[in-house]
Amino acid sequence: YGWTNVGEIQGGNVISKSNLDRKSAIGKIEFKFDLVKTDKIRLVVFQSNDVSVEGGGWASDRKNEISVARVIEIEATGVQSVSGGSDQRWIKPAPEIYLKNINGQWFKLSENKGKIVVVTFWAAWSPESQQQVRDLNNLYNQYKDQNVIVVGISTDEGEAERINNFVRSNGLGYPILIADTGVKSAYGGIGKLPSTFIIDQNGNIFKEYFGYRGSHLLELDIKKLLQDQ
């Protein structure tokens, strides 16, 4: 899930960090932090278990033999880590979304508890965003009868005609909302488009993606949540 860095912990302080490909893992306590969301680094400390890197080689030489035993420390305000075997995911309450769609109707996220909600922030000027909302339309049509909701939130300002034309020309069946500064701020400022959030049946953020992600990856998240319900 985007774990990219390791380093050494000494007395609770980070004393060094480097890319996983260049850090020896022998006898180290590793920390890995999720850089998917850059404005709030989430630090999780793992304990190495049976790490085997022959000849003092770098971790990248034998990645498949590196395993971690358990999370031994978490420093992340308001964030839980849920572990199920090798599965690690972040869970935190999704900020409320209360916005009008392009037809003037209100959408309220909290009224959809018990459903999986896929939210993507996008803009009509962004080719990656355009592809993301098209892909999500396919997922919407496939899973709409299984308590799965897709919501697009346009960050375009003063572009109502352009948004409407895009929605019509692409046959989007799910609601397209118009973002305001409050919602964008609540979801981290939305510095990268598209930004997609998978919200579980309990109203918690199950996964976050910044930049385009193919529908296959998002579908795996949906299937996982449907399986766990």
Buried (B, 14 or more C-beta within 10 A) or exposed (E): EEBEBBBBBEEEEBEEEBEBEEBBBBEBBBBBBBEBBEEEEBBBBBEBEEBEBEEEEBBBBBEEEBEBEEBEEEEBEEBEBEEEEEEBBBBBEBBEBBBEBBEEEEBEBEEBEEBBBBBBBBBBEBEBBBBBBBBBBEBBEEBEEEBBBBBBBBBBEEBEEBBBEBBEEEEBEBBBBBBBEEBBEBBBEBEBBBBBBBBBBEBBBBBBBBEBBEBEEBBEBBEBBBEEE
